[in-house]
Amino acid sequence: MVTPRDKNLDINYEQLINKVNTENQEYECEDPEQNMIPYVKEHTLRLIKQISLMDQIDPQTVYIALAILIQSGGYLKGVSNRKAYLIDKNYELSKRTVINAMKASKCNCTLRTIAKFNRDTIAEIAYKRKIPGNLYTKYKINNPDILKASIETQWQHAKYCTDFQRENPNLPIEVLRFLSTREIKRKEK
């Protein structure tokens, strides 16, 4: 089945599927997180396929909606009523739908884990759709100089302002400092 490409994005769900082939393969490398990549991708695909079946919508749209939901804080445990809207596709994805699909597809990953291992794609979708990370308002308060920067620079920072991006090597240094400081303060409590 060929899925439509989102006109605003250079992301193709078919390419994501083709990258994942975990059947009968063993993955070993020195970094334990690298060993999890195929596992998380498989579970991400299971989740997307399940939501696609439940909502009877193409997987590409589901993937974009899931990324938007995660970017806006839907991966957080305390957030139960978060929704992602794709007006151009007339589609709404709720966190409740995602949780139900995770159970139905036997997805053993948390949304936070899915967010962490899909962080570059989520950042790209967020940037193209102009959806700031859930911590961007706090970031602007702590870094008022960002408001003097160009709109392009502001969006380059906004797309990374969510804590699952903290270990992303592509982070602007100011965002890294902000997220690291937040994490240190959180652990001190």
C-alpha positions as CSV (number, residue, x, y, z in Angstrom):
1,M,0.0,0.0,0.0
2,V,1.4,3.4,-1.0
3,T,0.7,6.1,1.6
4,P,0.4,9.7,0.6
5,R,3.2,12.0,1.5
6,D,2.5,15.1,3.6
7,K,2.9,18.1,1.3
8,N,4.4,20.1,4.1
9,L,7.0,17.5,5.1
10,D,9.8,15.6,3.5
11,I,9.0,12.5,5.6
12,N,7.7,9.4,4.1
13,Y,6.1,6.7,6.2
14,E,7.1,4.0,3.6
15,Q,10.8,4.9,4.1
16,L,10.4,4.5,7.9
17,I,8.9,1.0,7.3
18,N,11.7,0.0,5.0
19,K,14.3,1.0,7.6
20,V,12.9,-1.4,10.1
21,N,13.4,-5.1,9.8
22,T,13.9,-6.8,13.1
23,E,12.8,-10.3,12.4
24,N,15.4,-13.0,13.3
25,Q,18.2,-10.5,13.8
26,E,20.4,-9.9,16.8
27,Y,21.7,-6.5,17.5
28,E,24.7,-6.0,19.6
29,C,26.8,-2.9,20.1
30,E,28.6,-1.2,22.9
31,D,25.9,1.4,23.5
32,P,22.9,-0.3,25.1
33,E,20.6,2.5,23.7
34,Q,21.7,1.5,20.2
35,N,20.6,-2.0,20.9
36,M,17.1,-0.7,21.6
37,I,16.7,1.2,18.3
38,P,15.3,-1.7,16.3
39,Y,13.1,-2.8,19.2
40,V,11.6,0.7,19.6
41,K,11.2,1.2,15.9
42,E,9.3,-2.1,15.6
43,H,7.0,-1.1,18.5
44,T,6.5,2.4,17.0
45,L,5.4,0.8,13.7
46,R,3.1,-1.6,15.5
47,L,1.5,1.4,17.3
48,I,1.1,3.4,14.1
49,K,-0.4,0.5,12.3
50,Q,-2.8,-0.2,15.1
51,I,-4.0,3.4,15.3
52,S,-4.3,3.5,11.5
53,L,-6.6,0.4,11.7
54,M,-8.6,1.7,14.6
55,D,-9.1,5.2,13.1
56,Q,-9.2,4.0,9.5
57,I,-6.7,6.6,8.3
58,D,-3.4,6.3,6.5
59,P,-0.2,5.6,8.6
60,Q,1.5,8.7,7.4
61,T,-1.2,10.9,8.9
62,V,-1.0,8.9,12.2
63,Y,2.7,9.3,12.4
64,I,2.5,13.0,12.0
65,A,-0.3,13.3,14.5
66,L,1.6,11.1,17.0
67,A,4.7,13.4,16.6
68,I,2.6,16.5,17.2
69,L,1.0,14.8,20.2
70,I,4.4,14.0,21.7
71,Q,5.9,17.4,20.9
72,S,3.1,19.1,22.7
73,G,3.7,17.1,25.9
74,G,1.5,14.0,25.2
75,Y,4.3,11.7,26.3
76,L,4.1,13.0,29.9
77,K,2.5,10.6,32.5
78,G,0.4,13.3,34.1
79,V,-1.1,14.5,30.8
80,S,-4.2,12.5,30.1
81,N,-6.4,14.7,27.9
82,R,-3.9,15.9,25.3
83,K,-4.9,15.8,21.6
84,A,-3.3,16.5,18.3
85,Y,-5.2,18.1,15.5
86,L,-4.4,17.9,11.8
87,I,-6.9,20.3,10.3
88,D,-5.7,19.8,6.8
89,K,-6.4,16.0,7.1
90,N,-9.5,16.5,9.3
91,Y,-8.0,14.2,11.9
92,E,-7.7,14.2,15.7
93,L,-5.5,11.9,17.7
94,S,-6.0,11.7,21.5
95,K,-3.7,10.3,24.0
96,R,-6.4,8.0,25.1
97,T,-6.5,6.5,21.6
98,V,-2.7,6.1,21.7
99,I,-2.9,4.3,25.0
100,N,-5.6,2.0,23.8
101,A,-3.7,1.2,20.6
102,M,-0.5,0.5,22.7
103,K,-2.5,-2.1,24.7
104,A,-4.1,-3.6,21.6
105,S,-0.8,-3.8,19.6
106,K,1.1,-5.1,22.7
107,C,3.5,-2.1,22.4
108,N,5.9,-2.5,25.3
109,C,7.5,1.0,24.9
110,T,6.4,4.1,26.7
111,L,5.5,7.2,24.8
112,R,8.6,8.8,26.3
113,T,10.8,6.0,24.9
114,I,9.1,6.3,21.5
115,A,9.7,10.1,21.7
116,K,13.3,9.7,22.5
117,F,14.1,7.3,19.7
118,N,12.1,9.3,17.1
119,R,13.3,12.7,18.3
120,D,14.9,13.9,15.1
121,T,11.8,13.2,13.1
122,I,9.6,14.7,15.7
123,A,11.7,17.8,15.7
124,E,11.5,18.0,11.9
125,I,7.7,17.6,11.9
126,A,7.4,20.2,14.7
127,Y,9.6,22.7,12.8
128,K,7.7,22.2,9.5
129,R,4.3,22.5,11.3
130,K,5.5,25.3,13.6
131,I,4.7,23.5,16.8
132,P,7.1,24.5,19.7
133,G,8.1,22.0,22.3
134,N,6.0,21.9,25.5
135,L,8.8,23.8,27.4
136,Y,9.3,26.6,24.9
137,T,7.4,29.2,27.0
138,K,9.6,28.5,30.0
139,Y,12.6,28.6,27.7
140,K,11.7,32.1,26.5
141,I,11.3,33.2,30.2
142,N,14.8,31.9,31.0
143,N,16.4,33.1,27.8
144,P,14.7,36.4,26.8
145,D,17.5,37.0,24.2
146,I,15.9,34.4,22.0
147,L,13.1,37.0,21.2
148,K,15.7,39.2,19.7
149,A,16.9,36.5,17.3
150,S,15.5,35.9,13.9
151,I,12.2,34.0,13.5
152,E,14.2,31.1,11.9
153,T,16.5,30.9,15.0
154,Q,13.5,31.0,17.3
155,W,11.9,28.0,15.6
156,Q,15.2,26.2,15.5
157,H,15.2,26.5,19.3
158,A,11.5,25.9,19.8
159,K,11.4,22.5,18.1
160,Y,13.9,21.2,20.6
161,C,12.3,22.6,23.8
162,T,11.1,19.4,25.2
163,D,12.9,17.2,27.7
164,F,13.1,14.1,25.6
165,Q,15.4,16.1,23.3
166,R,18.0,16.6,26.0
167,E,20.5,14.1,24.7
168,N,20.1,15.1,21.1
169,P,23.5,16.0,19.6
170,N,21.8,18.5,17.2
171,L,20.5,20.7,20.1
172,P,21.5,24.4,20.1
173,I,23.8,25.0,23.1
174,E,21.4,27.4,24.8
175,V,18.6,24.8,24.7
176,L,21.0,22.1,26.0
177,R,21.9,24.4,28.9
178,F,18.2,25.1,29.7
179,L,17.2,21.4,29.5
180,S,20.2,20.3,31.6
181,T,19.6,22.9,34.2
182,R,15.9,21.8,34.5
183,E,17.0,18.2,34.9
184,I,19.5,19.1,37.6
185,K,16.9,21.1,39.5
186,R,14.4,18.3,39.1
187,K,16.8,15.7,40.6
188,E,17.6,18.0,43.5
189,K,14.0,18.1,44.7
